[in-house]
């Protein structure tokens, strides 16, 4: 089921300050029904503050968030936090049963919903296992089932792939995509992992508390001017200035490497190496990634301190 054009969640002029520091600066965007929506940004970029506000754990200094045109309702949101929230000494089924009781669900309706989710997330044969015996990937699936137990309108996830191995990360991504595509669940997640961000229908890029871009992953990559060339040089600052002067292209030093955006980059590399003999140690050329988009828009890498 593809995302619809109707808005489910709206963030309007959201600002939040911690004393003199502004963590969110007039951030606005909307999330559509049935959309897999990502918040991508570095540590300190504003993701955590925004997530806490969306979860109703804190109120913003200014602005507002609405769900279905009204105030955020805790009964209409499901939350999967980065830190595990399962009771390790309880079984999978006991964790889900306890979650149901919190939301006032009990008896036959709760048993039926638990059975449905156990099957949905392929956990039926592990229902009687204690959580402490489960792998990280299985625990994440239980967390998803727990977040979906009360049939929320939107599922919020904070860095859901943290600590998972590549296989478990792919499986989690598949489940989130299924929830959005097949079940029509609106999914909003924070991430700094590129392959996880690439799966999203749209991405909001946050840096320094500001919304710097909002679009599909493909459209964001199209903003980068052609291929991305990374050059390892003996004196990167000097080479960067010389490349800009000789070829009239924007060359910048990022993490000690000269970075150039150039259409048909493979044709430009021989010219580059020939123009500066002895100054270049190695060259790599690749299609733009979301990391490249972030550098293009902010001037620094995603894992740099914001």
VMD Tcl script that draws the C-alpha trace (Angstrom):
set ca {
  {0.00 0.00 0.00}
  {1.82 3.16 -1.17}
  {1.91 6.29 0.93}
  {-1.04 8.60 0.34}
  {-0.84 12.34 -0.22}
  {-2.84 13.10 2.91}
  {-0.96 14.42 5.92}
  {-0.99 12.40 9.13}
  {1.63 14.18 11.21}
  {2.62 17.84 10.96}
  {5.61 19.54 12.57}
  {5.05 23.29 12.56}
  {7.79 25.86 13.31}
  {9.24 23.65 16.02}
  {11.91 25.30 18.17}
  {13.52 24.06 21.35}
  {16.24 25.54 23.52}
  {18.32 24.19 26.36}
  {19.31 27.40 28.09}
  {21.33 29.38 25.54}
  {21.69 26.47 23.13}
  {19.14 26.06 20.35}
  {18.60 22.34 19.65}
  {15.79 22.86 17.12}
  {15.48 26.00 15.03}
  {12.09 26.61 13.38}
  {11.74 23.09 11.93}
  {8.65 22.33 9.81}
  {7.64 19.28 7.75}
  {4.74 16.89 7.23}
  {4.55 13.09 7.18}
  {2.03 11.34 4.94}
  {-0.19 8.39 5.81}
  {1.52 5.08 5.09}
  {4.89 6.73 4.57}
  {8.29 5.45 5.66}
  {9.87 8.73 6.75}
  {13.43 9.21 8.00}
  {15.19 11.83 10.09}
  {18.87 11.79 9.10}
  {21.53 13.78 10.89}
  {24.67 13.70 13.05}
  {24.79 13.46 16.81}
  {23.88 16.89 18.10}
  {21.94 17.71 14.93}
  {18.54 17.82 16.64}
  {17.21 14.30 15.99}
  {17.00 13.22 19.61}
  {15.25 16.39 20.77}
  {12.75 16.17 17.92}
  {12.11 12.49 18.66}
  {11.45 13.18 22.33}
  {8.95 15.89 21.39}
  {7.21 13.57 18.91}
  {6.95 10.93 21.65}
  {5.33 13.54 23.95}
  {8.18 13.12 26.45}
  {8.85 16.85 26.36}
  {7.21 20.03 25.13}
  {8.88 22.36 22.62}
  {9.90 25.92 23.43}
  {7.82 27.06 20.45}
  {5.82 25.57 17.62}
  {3.65 22.46 17.70}
  {3.19 18.91 16.45}
  {-0.24 17.66 15.34}
  {-1.53 14.18 14.56}
  {-4.64 13.87 12.41}
  {-5.04 17.62 12.78}
  {-5.18 17.51 16.58}
  {-2.79 17.28 19.55}
  {-0.41 14.33 19.78}
  {-2.20 11.45 21.52}
  {-0.04 8.83 23.26}
  {-2.62 6.17 22.44}
  {-2.15 6.89 18.72}
  {1.64 6.50 18.68}
  {3.83 3.43 19.06}
  {7.42 3.93 20.15}
  {10.56 1.82 19.79}
  {13.39 3.47 21.68}
  {17.09 3.02 20.93}
  {17.59 1.56 24.40}
  {15.81 -1.79 24.92}
  {12.51 -1.53 26.80}
  {11.80 -5.25 27.18}
  {11.86 -7.06 30.52}
  {14.59 -9.65 30.06}
  {13.21 -11.86 32.83}
  {9.84 -12.23 31.10}
  {9.00 -14.29 28.04}
  {8.11 -12.77 24.70}
  {4.39 -13.38 25.29}
  {4.55 -12.00 28.83}
  {6.17 -8.79 27.58}
  {3.41 -8.33 25.01}
  {0.69 -9.16 27.53}
  {2.05 -6.57 29.95}
  {2.11 -3.97 27.15}
  {-1.51 -4.73 26.37}
  {-2.54 -4.19 29.97}
  {-0.89 -0.76 29.93}
  {-3.21 0.21 27.08}
  {-6.28 -1.33 28.69}
  {-6.41 -4.40 26.45}
  {-7.08 -7.78 28.08}
  {-8.80 -11.12 27.70}
  {-9.62 -12.63 24.31}
  {-8.94 -9.42 22.32}
  {-5.43 -9.20 23.78}
  {-4.72 -12.90 23.19}
  {-5.86 -12.58 19.58}
  {-3.76 -9.46 18.99}
  {-0.67 -11.10 20.50}
  {-1.15 -14.18 18.33}
  {-1.50 -11.96 15.27}
  {1.71 -10.05 16.01}
  {3.69 -13.17 16.89}
  {2.83 -14.55 13.47}
  {3.38 -11.19 11.75}
  {6.93 -10.91 13.07}
  {7.69 -14.65 12.88}
  {7.93 -15.04 16.64}
  {5.28 -17.70 17.28}
  {7.82 -20.43 18.05}
  {9.70 -18.09 20.40}
  {6.68 -16.85 22.37}
  {7.64 -18.85 25.45}
  {11.33 -17.92 25.37}
  {12.76 -15.52 27.90}
  {13.90 -12.28 26.30}
  {17.37 -12.56 27.82}
  {17.93 -15.66 25.67}
  {17.10 -13.92 22.38}
  {19.51 -12.46 19.82}
  {19.59 -8.73 19.17}
  {17.61 -9.13 15.97}
  {14.87 -11.17 17.66}
  {14.63 -8.64 20.49}
  {14.13 -5.87 17.94}
  {11.26 -7.83 16.40}
  {9.67 -8.18 19.82}
  {10.12 -4.42 20.31}
  {8.30 -3.84 17.00}
  {5.46 -6.14 18.04}
  {5.24 -4.33 21.36}
  {5.11 -0.94 19.66}
  {2.36 -2.12 17.31}
  {0.22 -3.89 19.92}
  {-2.36 -1.12 20.36}
  {-2.62 -0.44 16.60}
  {-1.09 3.07 16.60}
  {-1.53 5.52 13.75}
  {2.22 6.13 13.61}
  {5.21 4.07 14.72}
  {8.22 6.09 15.95}
  {11.65 4.45 16.08}
  {14.87 5.93 17.43}
  {17.99 4.56 15.69}
  {16.36 1.10 15.38}
  {19.39 -0.59 13.76}
  {21.85 0.35 16.49}
  {23.79 -2.70 17.66}
  {22.39 -5.07 15.03}
  {24.52 -7.16 12.71}
  {24.09 -6.61 8.94}
  {21.64 -9.50 8.51}
  {19.44 -8.41 11.41}
  {19.58 -4.83 10.08}
  {18.32 -5.96 6.67}
  {15.54 -8.01 8.26}
  {14.46 -5.04 10.36}
  {14.40 -2.87 7.25}
  {12.22 -5.44 5.50}
  {9.73 -5.44 8.40}
  {9.51 -1.65 8.44}
  {8.97 -1.54 4.69}
  {6.22 -4.17 4.98}
  {4.50 -2.22 7.74}
  {4.36 0.85 5.53}
  {3.69 -0.82 2.16}
  {1.37 -3.69 3.13}
  {-0.24 -2.54 6.37}
  {-0.41 1.18 5.65}
  {1.34 2.04 8.93}
  {3.08 5.41 9.02}
  {6.66 4.83 10.16}
  {9.02 7.60 11.28}
  {12.57 6.75 12.27}
  {15.76 8.54 13.21}
  {18.98 7.18 11.77}
  {22.55 7.90 10.84}
  {22.93 4.64 8.87}
  {22.96 5.17 5.11}
  {21.35 1.93 3.92}
  {18.55 2.40 6.43}
  {17.98 5.96 5.21}
  {18.00 4.79 1.58}
  {14.90 2.66 2.24}
  {12.79 5.65 3.28}
  {10.18 7.25 1.03}
  {11.40 10.68 2.11}
  {14.17 12.01 4.29}
  {14.48 15.13 6.42}
  {18.14 16.12 6.87}
  {18.88 17.88 10.15}
  {22.08 19.70 11.02}
  {22.71 22.11 13.85}
  {19.02 22.06 14.73}
  {17.95 23.19 11.26}
  {16.14 21.34 8.49}
  {18.63 21.55 5.61}
  {16.75 19.39 3.06}
  {13.61 17.29 2.64}
  {13.05 14.99 -0.33}
  {13.25 11.41 -1.58}
  {16.67 9.72 -1.31}
  {16.96 9.71 -5.11}
  {16.09 13.39 -5.48}
  {18.55 14.32 -2.73}
  {21.37 12.48 -4.52}
  {20.49 14.32 -7.73}
  {21.46 17.56 -5.97}
  {25.09 16.48 -6.06}
  {26.79 17.69 -9.23}
  {27.67 14.43 -10.97}
  {30.16 11.87 -9.65}
  {32.08 12.30 -6.42}
  {35.86 12.19 -6.63}
  {37.91 11.75 -3.45}
  {41.62 12.45 -3.66}
  {44.29 11.50 -1.13}
  {47.10 14.04 -1.42}
  {50.29 14.92 0.38}
  {49.09 18.49 1.01}
  {45.29 18.42 0.53}
  {44.71 22.12 1.29}
  {47.22 23.17 -1.37}
  {45.90 20.69 -3.94}
  {42.33 21.79 -3.33}
  {43.18 25.41 -4.11}
  {45.18 24.44 -7.21}
  {42.40 22.22 -8.58}
  {39.85 24.99 -8.15}
  {42.09 27.50 -9.87}
  {43.13 25.29 -12.81}
  {39.82 23.56 -13.59}
  {37.26 26.02 -12.23}
  {35.56 23.38 -10.08}
  {34.68 23.53 -6.41}
  {37.17 21.41 -4.49}
  {36.96 21.15 -0.72}
  {38.94 19.37 1.97}
  {36.82 16.95 3.98}
  {38.48 14.78 6.62}
  {41.89 15.28 5.06}
  {40.83 14.38 1.52}
  {40.13 16.61 -1.46}
  {36.52 16.18 -2.57}
  {35.32 17.17 -6.06}
  {31.88 16.87 -7.65}
  {32.15 16.44 -11.40}
  {29.98 15.03 -14.18}
  {31.63 12.04 -15.90}
  {34.18 11.86 -13.15}
  {36.05 8.90 -14.67}
  {37.01 11.11 -17.63}
  {38.25 13.89 -15.35}
  {40.55 11.72 -13.22}
  {43.31 11.30 -15.87}
  {43.39 15.09 -16.38}
  {43.63 15.58 -12.64}
  {46.50 13.13 -12.16}
  {48.40 14.47 -15.17}
  {48.04 18.08 -13.98}
  {49.54 17.39 -10.55}
  {52.23 14.69 -10.89}
  {53.64 13.48 -7.61}
  {51.07 15.32 -5.49}
  {48.30 12.70 -5.57}
  {48.55 9.41 -3.67}
  {45.22 7.84 -4.67}
  {41.88 8.66 -6.31}
  {38.42 7.11 -6.00}
  {35.30 7.85 -8.06}
  {31.73 6.94 -7.17}
  {28.08 7.81 -7.61}
  {26.68 10.15 -4.94}
  {25.55 8.60 -1.67}
  {23.45 10.18 1.06}
  {26.71 10.85 2.89}
  {27.82 12.86 -0.15}
  {24.51 14.73 -0.11}
  {25.08 15.67 3.51}
  {28.60 16.90 2.76}
  {27.31 18.82 -0.26}
  {24.70 20.61 1.85}
  {26.60 21.15 5.10}
  {30.31 20.97 4.29}
  {30.99 18.18 6.76}
  {30.46 14.47 7.15}
  {27.50 12.94 8.92}
  {29.66 11.49 11.69}
  {31.37 14.82 12.39}
  {30.49 16.79 15.48}
  {27.67 19.17 14.55}
}
mol new
graphics top color blue
foreach p $ca { graphics top sphere $p radius 0.5 }
foreach p [lrange $ca 0 end-1] q [lrange $ca 1 end] { graphics top cylinder $p $q radius 0.2 }
display resetview
